[in-house]
Amino acid sequence: MTMTMSETEAAAAEDVTDRLFGEGVGALHLMGVHLGVELGLYRHLAGSRVLEERMTSRRPMGALELT
């Protein structure tokens, strides 16, 4: 006995799969942020002059040079 899915069932299954994948990516992002907080990476970046200098020295996106 073979089972087939209708187009609406297939579309619904694809929607659920897409949502689960998106939620998984979001969960990994939150875990990365939590890890950064726990390790003190954001605190270190906040007190870093290097980051400030890099951010202020950046060119506008339209001024990128291709070499």
Residue, then its C-alpha position, 0 to 999 in steps of 0.5 A: m500500500t502506498m501513501t501519497m500526499s495531496e498538494t495542500e498536505a505537501a505544502a503544509a509539510e513544507d511550511v512546517t519544515d521551513r518554520l522548524f529550520g528557521e527556529g533552529v537557526g534562531a536558537l543557534h543564534l541565541m546560544g551564540v549570543h549567550l556564549g558571548v555574554e558568558l565568556g565576556l566577549y561583549r564586555h571586552l569589545a565594549g572597552s576596546r579602542v580597536l573596535e571603535e577605530r575600525m568602525t570609524s575608519r570604514r568607508p561607505m559601502g559605495a566606496l569599496e575597491l576591488t583589487 
